[in-house]
Amino acid sequence: MTAQLVQQYKDAGADRKFEIILVGYDDDDKALEGYMKKSKMAWPALKISERDSVAKLTKVGDTGFIPNAVAITPEGKLITNELKEVQSKMGGGKK
């Protein structure tokens, strides 16, 4: 899933109509940073130490498993928590 998201984000370019935010669940902030760098993720992330500040947001569309992909409005309303639909709304990896 990570490689697909990286490609979709890259394909969407600067004019994209969405933002990806990674909410890390790694116990080690350095491990999260390493994973993001290795995977070439170019989007913002919240480390586990910062997760409490977005506790309400992380429950929106929770599927009960990791990774959890959700699409929400800027106001925080759930659009979908179905991975294929999330990817489709991001443009399906195509410009």
Phi and psi restraints in degrees (range 20) as a CNS / XPLOR table:
assign (resid 1 and name C) (resid 2 and name N)
       (resid 2 and name CA) (resid 2 and name C) 1.0 -60.4 20.0 2
assign (resid 2 and name N) (resid 2 and name CA)
       (resid 2 and name C) (resid 3 and name N) 1.0 -46.8 20.0 2
assign (resid 2 and name C) (resid 3 and name N)
       (resid 3 and name CA) (resid 3 and name C) 1.0 -61.0 20.0 2
assign (resid 3 and name N) (resid 3 and name CA)
       (resid 3 and name C) (resid 4 and name N) 1.0 -39.3 20.0 2
assign (resid 3 and name C) (resid 4 and name N)
       (resid 4 and name CA) (resid 4 and name C) 1.0 -64.8 20.0 2
assign (resid 4 and name N) (resid 4 and name CA)
       (resid 4 and name C) (resid 5 and name N) 1.0 -43.1 20.0 2
assign (resid 4 and name C) (resid 5 and name N)
       (resid 5 and name CA) (resid 5 and name C) 1.0 -64.8 20.0 2
assign (resid 5 and name N) (resid 5 and name CA)
       (resid 5 and name C) (resid 6 and name N) 1.0 -42.0 20.0 2
assign (resid 5 and name C) (resid 6 and name N)
       (resid 6 and name CA) (resid 6 and name C) 1.0 -59.3 20.0 2
assign (resid 6 and name N) (resid 6 and name CA)
       (resid 6 and name C) (resid 7 and name N) 1.0 -45.1 20.0 2
assign (resid 6 and name C) (resid 7 and name N)
       (resid 7 and name CA) (resid 7 and name C) 1.0 -66.8 20.0 2
assign (resid 7 and name N) (resid 7 and name CA)
       (resid 7 and name C) (resid 8 and name N) 1.0 -43.3 20.0 2
assign (resid 7 and name C) (resid 8 and name N)
       (resid 8 and name CA) (resid 8 and name C) 1.0 -62.8 20.0 2
assign (resid 8 and name N) (resid 8 and name CA)
       (resid 8 and name C) (resid 9 and name N) 1.0 -41.2 20.0 2
assign (resid 8 and name C) (resid 9 and name N)
       (resid 9 and name CA) (resid 9 and name C) 1.0 -63.6 20.0 2
assign (resid 9 and name N) (resid 9 and name CA)
       (resid 9 and name C) (resid 10 and name N) 1.0 -44.5 20.0 2
assign (resid 9 and name C) (resid 10 and name N)
       (resid 10 and name CA) (resid 10 and name C) 1.0 -64.4 20.0 2
assign (resid 10 and name N) (resid 10 and name CA)
       (resid 10 and name C) (resid 11 and name N) 1.0 -45.3 20.0 2
assign (resid 10 and name C) (resid 11 and name N)
       (resid 11 and name CA) (resid 11 and name C) 1.0 -62.2 20.0 2
assign (resid 11 and name N) (resid 11 and name CA)
       (resid 11 and name C) (resid 12 and name N) 1.0 -35.2 20.0 2
assign (resid 11 and name C) (resid 12 and name N)
       (resid 12 and name CA) (resid 12 and name C) 1.0 -68.6 20.0 2
assign (resid 12 and name N) (resid 12 and name CA)
       (resid 12 and name C) (resid 13 and name N) 1.0 -27.3 20.0 2
assign (resid 12 and name C) (resid 13 and name N)
       (resid 13 and name CA) (resid 13 and name C) 1.0 67.3 20.0 2
assign (resid 13 and name N) (resid 13 and name CA)
       (resid 13 and name C) (resid 14 and name N) 1.0 -169.8 20.0 2
assign (resid 13 and name C) (resid 14 and name N)
       (resid 14 and name CA) (resid 14 and name C) 1.0 -67.8 20.0 2
assign (resid 14 and name N) (resid 14 and name CA)
       (resid 14 and name C) (resid 15 and name N) 1.0 -20.7 20.0 2
assign (resid 14 and name C) (resid 15 and name N)
       (resid 15 and name CA) (resid 15 and name C) 1.0 -89.6 20.0 2
assign (resid 15 and name N) (resid 15 and name CA)
       (resid 15 and name C) (resid 16 and name N) 1.0 12.4 20.0 2
assign (resid 15 and name C) (resid 16 and name N)
       (resid 16 and name CA) (resid 16 and name C) 1.0 -59.0 20.0 2
assign (resid 16 and name N) (resid 16 and name CA)
       (resid 16 and name C) (resid 17 and name N) 1.0 152.6 20.0 2
assign (resid 16 and name C) (resid 17 and name N)
       (resid 17 and name CA) (resid 17 and name C) 1.0 -104.9 20.0 2
assign (resid 17 and name N) (resid 17 and name CA)
       (resid 17 and name C) (resid 18 and name N) 1.0 22.1 20.0 2
assign (resid 17 and name C) (resid 18 and name N)
       (resid 18 and name CA) (resid 18 and name C) 1.0 -146.9 20.0 2
assign (resid 18 and name N) (resid 18 and name CA)
       (resid 18 and name C) (resid 19 and name N) 1.0 165.4 20.0 2
assign (resid 18 and name C) (resid 19 and name N)
       (resid 19 and name CA) (resid 19 and name C) 1.0 -135.1 20.0 2
assign (resid 19 and name N) (resid 19 and name CA)
       (resid 19 and name C) (resid 20 and name N) 1.0 141.1 20.0 2
assign (resid 19 and name C) (resid 20 and name N)
       (resid 20 and name CA) (resid 20 and name C) 1.0 -100.8 20.0 2
assign (resid 20 and name N) (resid 20 and name CA)
       (resid 20 and name C) (resid 21 and name N) 1.0 136.4 20.0 2
assign (resid 20 and name C) (resid 21 and name N)
       (resid 21 and name CA) (resid 21 and name C) 1.0 -130.2 20.0 2
assign (resid 21 and name N) (resid 21 and name CA)
       (resid 21 and name C) (resid 22 and name N) 1.0 121.9 20.0 2
assign (resid 21 and name C) (resid 22 and name N)
       (resid 22 and name CA) (resid 22 and name C) 1.0 -88.2 20.0 2
assign (resid 22 and name N) (resid 22 and name CA)
       (resid 22 and name C) (resid 23 and name N) 1.0 126.1 20.0 2
assign (resid 22 and name C) (resid 23 and name N)
       (resid 23 and name CA) (resid 23 and name C) 1.0 -104.0 20.0 2
assign (resid 23 and name N) (resid 23 and name CA)
       (resid 23 and name C) (resid 24 and name N) 1.0 108.0 20.0 2
assign (resid 23 and name C) (resid 24 and name N)
       (resid 24 and name CA) (resid 24 and name C) 1.0 -76.4 20.0 2
assign (resid 24 and name N) (resid 24 and name CA)
       (resid 24 and name C) (resid 25 and name N) 1.0 141.2 20.0 2
assign (resid 24 and name C) (resid 25 and name N)
       (resid 25 and name CA) (resid 25 and name C) 1.0 -119.4 20.0 2
assign (resid 25 and name N) (resid 25 and name CA)
       (resid 25 and name C) (resid 26 and name N) 1.0 9.2 20.0 2
assign (resid 25 and name C) (resid 26 and name N)
       (resid 26 and name CA) (resid 26 and name C) 1.0 -70.7 20.0 2
assign (resid 26 and name N) (resid 26 and name CA)
       (resid 26 and name C) (resid 27 and name N) 1.0 139.1 20.0 2
assign (resid 26 and name C) (resid 27 and name N)
       (resid 27 and name CA) (resid 27 and name C) 1.0 -71.4 20.0 2
assign (resid 27 and name N) (resid 27 and name CA)
       (resid 27 and name C) (resid 28 and name N) 1.0 -15.5 20.0 2
assign (resid 27 and name C) (resid 28 and name N)
       (resid 28 and name CA) (resid 28 and name C) 1.0 -118.2 20.0 2
assign (resid 28 and name N) (resid 28 and name CA)
       (resid 28 and name C) (resid 29 and name N) 1.0 113.8 20.0 2
assign (resid 28 and name C) (resid 29 and name N)
       (resid 29 and name CA) (resid 29 and name C) 1.0 -59.0 20.0 2
assign (resid 29 and name N) (resid 29 and name CA)
       (resid 29 and name C) (resid 30 and name N) 1.0 -36.0 20.0 2
assign (resid 29 and name C) (resid 30 and name N)
       (resid 30 and name CA) (resid 30 and name C) 1.0 -65.4 20.0 2
assign (resid 30 and name N) (resid 30 and name CA)
       (resid 30 and name C) (resid 31 and name N) 1.0 -36.1 20.0 2
assign (resid 30 and name C) (resid 31 and name N)
       (resid 31 and name CA) (resid 31 and name C) 1.0 -64.4 20.0 2
assign (resid 31 and name N) (resid 31 and name CA)
       (resid 31 and name C) (resid 32 and name N) 1.0 -40.3 20.0 2
assign (resid 31 and name C) (resid 32 and name N)
       (resid 32 and name CA) (resid 32 and name C) 1.0 -62.8 20.0 2
assign (resid 32 and name N) (resid 32 and name CA)
       (resid 32 and name C) (resid 33 and name N) 1.0 -47.3 20.0 2
assign (resid 32 and name C) (resid 33 and name N)
       (resid 33 and name CA) (resid 33 and name C) 1.0 -59.5 20.0 2
assign (resid 33 and name N) (resid 33 and name CA)
       (resid 33 and name C) (resid 34 and name N) 1.0 -41.6 20.0 2
assign (resid 33 and name C) (resid 34 and name N)
       (resid 34 and name CA) (resid 34 and name C) 1.0 -64.5 20.0 2
assign (resid 34 and name N) (resid 34 and name CA)
       (resid 34 and name C) (resid 35 and name N) 1.0 -42.0 20.0 2
assign (resid 34 and name C) (resid 35 and name N)
       (resid 35 and name CA) (resid 35 and name C) 1.0 -62.1 20.0 2
assign (resid 35 and name N) (resid 35 and name CA)
       (resid 35 and name C) (resid 36 and name N) 1.0 -44.4 20.0 2
assign (resid 35 and name C) (resid 36 and name N)
       (resid 36 and name CA) (resid 36 and name C) 1.0 -64.2 20.0 2
assign (resid 36 and name N) (resid 36 and name CA)
       (resid 36 and name C) (resid 37 and name N) 1.0 -42.9 20.0 2
assign (resid 36 and name C) (resid 37 and name N)
       (resid 37 and name CA) (resid 37 and name C) 1.0 -65.3 20.0 2
assign (resid 37 and name N) (resid 37 and name CA)
       (resid 37 and name C) (resid 38 and name N) 1.0 -46.5 20.0 2
assign (resid 37 and name C) (resid 38 and name N)
       (resid 38 and name CA) (resid 38 and name C) 1.0 -62.0 20.0 2
assign (resid 38 and name N) (resid 38 and name CA)
       (resid 38 and name C) (resid 39 and name N) 1.0 -38.4 20.0 2
assign (resid 38 and name C) (resid 39 and name N)
       (resid 39 and name CA) (resid 39 and name C) 1.0 -84.5 20.0 2
assign (resid 39 and name N) (resid 39 and name CA)
       (resid 39 and name C) (resid 40 and name N) 1.0 -5.2 20.0 2
assign (resid 39 and name C) (resid 40 and name N)
       (resid 40 and name CA) (resid 40 and name C) 1.0 62.7 20.0 2
assign (resid 40 and name N) (resid 40 and name CA)
       (resid 40 and name C) (resid 41 and name N) 1.0 38.8 20.0 2
assign (resid 40 and name C) (resid 41 and name N)
       (resid 41 and name CA) (resid 41 and name C) 1.0 -76.6 20.0 2
assign (resid 41 and name N) (resid 41 and name CA)
       (resid 41 and name C) (resid 42 and name N) 1.0 127.6 20.0 2
assign (resid 41 and name C) (resid 42 and name N)
       (resid 42 and name CA) (resid 42 and name C) 1.0 -112.6 20.0 2
assign (resid 42 and name N) (resid 42 and name CA)
       (resid 42 and name C) (resid 43 and name N) 1.0 24.7 20.0 2
assign (resid 42 and name C) (resid 43 and name N)
       (resid 43 and name CA) (resid 43 and name C) 1.0 -116.9 20.0 2
assign (resid 43 and name N) (resid 43 and name CA)
       (resid 43 and name C) (resid 44 and name N) 1.0 167.3 20.0 2
assign (resid 43 and name C) (resid 44 and name N)
       (resid 44 and name CA) (resid 44 and name C) 1.0 -67.6 20.0 2
assign (resid 44 and name N) (resid 44 and name CA)
       (resid 44 and name C) (resid 45 and name N) 1.0 156.6 20.0 2
assign (resid 44 and name C) (resid 45 and name N)
       (resid 45 and name CA) (resid 45 and name C) 1.0 -141.0 20.0 2
assign (resid 45 and name N) (resid 45 and name CA)
       (resid 45 and name C) (resid 46 and name N) 1.0 149.9 20.0 2
assign (resid 45 and name C) (resid 46 and name N)
       (resid 46 and name CA) (resid 46 and name C) 1.0 -110.5 20.0 2
assign (resid 46 and name N) (resid 46 and name CA)
       (resid 46 and name C) (resid 47 and name N) 1.0 126.1 20.0 2
assign (resid 46 and name C) (resid 47 and name N)
       (resid 47 and name CA) (resid 47 and name C) 1.0 -77.1 20.0 2
assign (resid 47 and name N) (resid 47 and name CA)
       (resid 47 and name C) (resid 48 and name N) 1.0 162.1 20.0 2
assign (resid 47 and name C) (resid 48 and name N)
       (resid 48 and name CA) (resid 48 and name C) 1.0 -57.2 20.0 2
assign (resid 48 and name N) (resid 48 and name CA)
       (resid 48 and name C) (resid 49 and name N) 1.0 -32.3 20.0 2
assign (resid 48 and name C) (resid 49 and name N)
       (resid 49 and name CA) (resid 49 and name C) 1.0 -68.8 20.0 2
assign (resid 49 and name N) (resid 49 and name CA)
       (resid 49 and name C) (resid 50 and name N) 1.0 -17.6 20.0 2
assign (resid 49 and name C) (resid 50 and name N)
       (resid 50 and name CA) (resid 50 and name C) 1.0 -103.2 20.0 2
assign (resid 50 and name N) (resid 50 and name CA)
       (resid 50 and name C) (resid 51 and name N) 1.0 -4.2 20.0 2
assign (resid 50 and name C) (resid 51 and name N)
       (resid 51 and name CA) (resid 51 and name C) 1.0 -62.0 20.0 2
assign (resid 51 and name N) (resid 51 and name CA)
       (resid 51 and name C) (resid 52 and name N) 1.0 -32.2 20.0 2
assign (resid 51 and name C) (resid 52 and name N)
       (resid 52 and name CA) (resid 52 and name C) 1.0 -60.6 20.0 2
assign (resid 52 and name N) (resid 52 and name CA)
       (resid 52 and name C) (resid 53 and name N) 1.0 -28.1 20.0 2
assign (resid 52 and name C) (resid 53 and name N)
       (resid 53 and name CA) (resid 53 and name C) 1.0 -70.3 20.0 2
assign (resid 53 and name N) (resid 53 and name CA)
       (resid 53 and name C) (resid 54 and name N) 1.0 -14.5 20.0 2
assign (resid 53 and name C) (resid 54 and name N)
       (resid 54 and name CA) (resid 54 and name C) 1.0 -126.9 20.0 2
assign (resid 54 and name N) (resid 54 and name CA)
       (resid 54 and name C) (resid 55 and name N) 1.0 28.3 20.0 2
assign (resid 54 and name C) (resid 55 and name N)
       (resid 55 and name CA) (resid 55 and name C) 1.0 -54.5 20.0 2
assign (resid 55 and name N) (resid 55 and name CA)
       (resid 55 and name C) (resid 56 and name N) 1.0 -43.9 20.0 2
assign (resid 55 and name C) (resid 56 and name N)
       (resid 56 and name CA) (resid 56 and name C) 1.0 -64.0 20.0 2
assign (resid 56 and name N) (resid 56 and name CA)
       (resid 56 and name C) (resid 57 and name N) 1.0 -43.3 20.0 2
assign (resid 56 and name C) (resid 57 and name N)
       (resid 57 and name CA) (resid 57 and name C) 1.0 -62.5 20.0 2
assign (resid 57 and name N) (resid 57 and name CA)
       (resid 57 and name C) (resid 58 and name N) 1.0 -40.7 20.0 2
assign (resid 57 and name C) (resid 58 and name N)
       (resid 58 and name CA) (resid 58 and name C) 1.0 -69.0 20.0 2
assign (resid 58 and name N) (resid 58 and name CA)
       (resid 58 and name C) (resid 59 and name N) 1.0 -14.5 20.0 2
assign (resid 58 and name C) (resid 59 and name N)
       (resid 59 and name CA) (resid 59 and name C) 1.0 -88.9 20.0 2
assign (resid 59 and name N) (resid 59 and name CA)
       (resid 59 and name C) (resid 60 and name N) 1.0 -15.7 20.0 2
assign (resid 59 and name C) (resid 60 and name N)
       (resid 60 and name CA) (resid 60 and name C) 1.0 -66.0 20.0 2
assign (resid 60 and name N) (resid 60 and name CA)
       (resid 60 and name C) (resid 61 and name N) 1.0 118.8 20.0 2
assign (resid 60 and name C) (resid 61 and name N)
       (resid 61 and name CA) (resid 61 and name C) 1.0 72.1 20.0 2
assign (resid 61 and name N) (resid 61 and name CA)
       (resid 61 and name C) (resid 62 and name N) 1.0 16.1 20.0 2
assign (resid 61 and name C) (resid 62 and name N)
       (resid 62 and name CA) (resid 62 and name C) 1.0 -56.6 20.0 2
assign (resid 62 and name N) (resid 62 and name CA)
       (resid 62 and name C) (resid 63 and name N) 1.0 127.6 20.0 2
assign (resid 62 and name C) (resid 63 and name N)
       (resid 63 and name CA) (resid 63 and name C) 1.0 -97.3 20.0 2
assign (resid 63 and name N) (resid 63 and name CA)
       (resid 63 and name C) (resid 64 and name N) 1.0 -6.0 20.0 2
assign (resid 63 and name C) (resid 64 and name N)
       (resid 64 and name CA) (resid 64 and name C) 1.0 85.7 20.0 2
assign (resid 64 and name N) (resid 64 and name CA)
       (resid 64 and name C) (resid 65 and name N) 1.0 7.5 20.0 2
assign (resid 64 and name C) (resid 65 and name N)
       (resid 65 and name CA) (resid 65 and name C) 1.0 -142.1 20.0 2
assign (resid 65 and name N) (resid 65 and name CA)
       (resid 65 and name C) (resid 66 and name N) 1.0 162.9 20.0 2
assign (resid 65 and name C) (resid 66 and name N)
       (resid 66 and name CA) (resid 66 and name C) 1.0 -117.0 20.0 2
assign (resid 66 and name N) (resid 66 and name CA)
       (resid 66 and name C) (resid 67 and name N) 1.0 130.7 20.0 2
assign (resid 66 and name C) (resid 67 and name N)
       (resid 67 and name CA) (resid 67 and name C) 1.0 -80.3 20.0 2
assign (resid 67 and name N) (resid 67 and name CA)
       (resid 67 and name C) (resid 68 and name N) 1.0 150.7 20.0 2
assign (resid 67 and name C) (resid 68 and name N)
       (resid 68 and name CA) (resid 68 and name C) 1.0 -118.4 20.0 2
assign (resid 68 and name N) (resid 68 and name CA)
       (resid 68 and name C) (resid 69 and name N) 1.0 121.3 20.0 2
assign (resid 68 and name C) (resid 69 and name N)
       (resid 69 and name CA) (resid 69 and name C) 1.0 -112.8 20.0 2
assign (resid 69 and name N) (resid 69 and name CA)
       (resid 69 and name C) (resid 70 and name N) 1.0 129.2 20.0 2
assign (resid 69 and name C) (resid 70 and name N)
       (resid 70 and name CA) (resid 70 and name C) 1.0 -135.5 20.0 2
assign (resid 70 and name N) (resid 70 and name CA)
       (resid 70 and name C) (resid 71 and name N) 1.0 151.5 20.0 2
assign (resid 70 and name C) (resid 71 and name N)
       (resid 71 and name CA) (resid 71 and name C) 1.0 -114.3 20.0 2
assign (resid 71 and name N) (resid 71 and name CA)
       (resid 71 and name C) (resid 72 and name N) 1.0 127.6 20.0 2
assign (resid 71 and name C) (resid 72 and name N)
       (resid 72 and name CA) (resid 72 and name C) 1.0 -131.1 20.0 2
assign (resid 72 and name N) (resid 72 and name CA)
       (resid 72 and name C) (resid 73 and name N) 1.0 159.0 20.0 2
assign (resid 72 and name C) (resid 73 and name N)
       (resid 73 and name CA) (resid 73 and name C) 1.0 -77.0 20.0 2
assign (resid 73 and name N) (resid 73 and name CA)
       (resid 73 and name C) (resid 74 and name N) 1.0 165.7 20.0 2
assign (resid 73 and name C) (resid 74 and name N)
       (resid 74 and name CA) (resid 74 and name C) 1.0 -58.5 20.0 2
assign (resid 74 and name N) (resid 74 and name CA)
       (resid 74 and name C) (resid 75 and name N) 1.0 -22.8 20.0 2
assign (resid 74 and name C) (resid 75 and name N)
       (resid 75 and name CA) (resid 75 and name C) 1.0 -84.4 20.0 2
assign (resid 75 and name N) (resid 75 and name CA)
       (resid 75 and name C) (resid 76 and name N) 1.0 -4.7 20.0 2
assign (resid 75 and name C) (resid 76 and name N)
       (resid 76 and name CA) (resid 76 and name C) 1.0 93.9 20.0 2
assign (resid 76 and name N) (resid 76 and name CA)
       (resid 76 and name C) (resid 77 and name N) 1.0 11.3 20.0 2
assign (resid 76 and name C) (resid 77 and name N)
       (resid 77 and name CA) (resid 77 and name C) 1.0 -84.5 20.0 2
assign (resid 77 and name N) (resid 77 and name CA)
       (resid 77 and name C) (resid 78 and name N) 1.0 135.1 20.0 2
assign (resid 77 and name C) (resid 78 and name N)
       (resid 78 and name CA) (resid 78 and name C) 1.0 -66.2 20.0 2
assign (resid 78 and name N) (resid 78 and name CA)
       (resid 78 and name C) (resid 79 and name N) 1.0 129.9 20.0 2
assign (resid 78 and name C) (resid 79 and name N)
       (resid 79 and name CA) (resid 79 and name C) 1.0 -95.8 20.0 2
assign (resid 79 and name N) (resid 79 and name CA)
       (resid 79 and name C) (resid 80 and name N) 1.0 -52.1 20.0 2
assign (resid 79 and name C) (resid 80 and name N)
       (resid 80 and name CA) (resid 80 and name C) 1.0 -163.3 20.0 2
assign (resid 80 and name N) (resid 80 and name CA)
       (resid 80 and name C) (resid 81 and name N) 1.0 154.3 20.0 2
assign (resid 80 and name C) (resid 81 and name N)
       (resid 81 and name CA) (resid 81 and name C) 1.0 -123.2 20.0 2
assign (resid 81 and name N) (resid 81 and name CA)
       (resid 81 and name C) (resid 82 and name N) 1.0 21.4 20.0 2
assign (resid 81 and name C) (resid 82 and name N)
       (resid 82 and name CA) (resid 82 and name C) 1.0 -92.6 20.0 2
assign (resid 82 and name N) (resid 82 and name CA)
       (resid 82 and name C) (resid 83 and name N) 1.0 119.8 20.0 2
assign (resid 82 and name C) (resid 83 and name N)
       (resid 83 and name CA) (resid 83 and name C) 1.0 -52.5 20.0 2
assign (resid 83 and name N) (resid 83 and name CA)
       (resid 83 and name C) (resid 84 and name N) 1.0 -48.9 20.0 2
assign (resid 83 and name C) (resid 84 and name N)
       (resid 84 and name CA) (resid 84 and name C) 1.0 -61.8 20.0 2
assign (resid 84 and name N) (resid 84 and name CA)
       (resid 84 and name C) (resid 85 and name N) 1.0 -37.4 20.0 2
assign (resid 84 and name C) (resid 85 and name N)
       (resid 85 and name CA) (resid 85 and name C) 1.0 -71.5 20.0 2
assign (resid 85 and name N) (resid 85 and name CA)
       (resid 85 and name C) (resid 86 and name N) 1.0 -37.9 20.0 2
assign (resid 85 and name C) (resid 86 and name N)
       (resid 86 and name CA) (resid 86 and name C) 1.0 -59.2 20.0 2
assign (resid 86 and name N) (resid 86 and name CA)
       (resid 86 and name C) (resid 87 and name N) 1.0 -49.0 20.0 2
assign (resid 86 and name C) (resid 87 and name N)
       (resid 87 and name CA) (resid 87 and name C) 1.0 -62.8 20.0 2
assign (resid 87 and name N) (resid 87 and name CA)
       (resid 87 and name C) (resid 88 and name N) 1.0 -38.5 20.0 2
assign (resid 87 and name C) (resid 88 and name N)
       (resid 88 and name CA) (resid 88 and name C) 1.0 -62.2 20.0 2
assign (resid 88 and name N) (resid 88 and name CA)
       (resid 88 and name C) (resid 89 and name N) 1.0 -43.1 20.0 2
assign (resid 88 and name C) (resid 89 and name N)
       (resid 89 and name CA) (resid 89 and name C) 1.0 -67.5 20.0 2
assign (resid 89 and name N) (resid 89 and name CA)
       (resid 89 and name C) (resid 90 and name N) 1.0 -21.9 20.0 2
assign (resid 89 and name C) (resid 90 and name N)
       (resid 90 and name CA) (resid 90 and name C) 1.0 -84.4 20.0 2
assign (resid 90 and name N) (resid 90 and name CA)
       (resid 90 and name C) (resid 91 and name N) 1.0 -3.5 20.0 2
assign (resid 90 and name C) (resid 91 and name N)
       (resid 91 and name CA) (resid 91 and name C) 1.0 107.2 20.0 2
assign (resid 91 and name N) (resid 91 and name CA)
       (resid 91 and name C) (resid 92 and name N) 1.0 5.2 20.0 2
assign (resid 91 and name C) (resid 92 and name N)
       (resid 92 and name CA) (resid 92 and name C) 1.0 60.7 20.0 2
assign (resid 92 and name N) (resid 92 and name CA)
       (resid 92 and name C) (resid 93 and name N) 1.0 21.0 20.0 2
assign (resid 92 and name C) (resid 93 and name N)
       (resid 93 and name CA) (resid 93 and name C) 1.0 82.0 20.0 2
assign (resid 93 and name N) (resid 93 and name CA)
       (resid 93 and name C) (resid 94 and name N) 1.0 7.0 20.0 2
assign (resid 93 and name C) (resid 94 and name N)
       (resid 94 and name CA) (resid 94 and name C) 1.0 -119.9 20.0 2
assign (resid 94 and name N) (resid 94 and name CA)
       (resid 94 and name C) (resid 95 and name N) 1.0 147.9 20.0 2
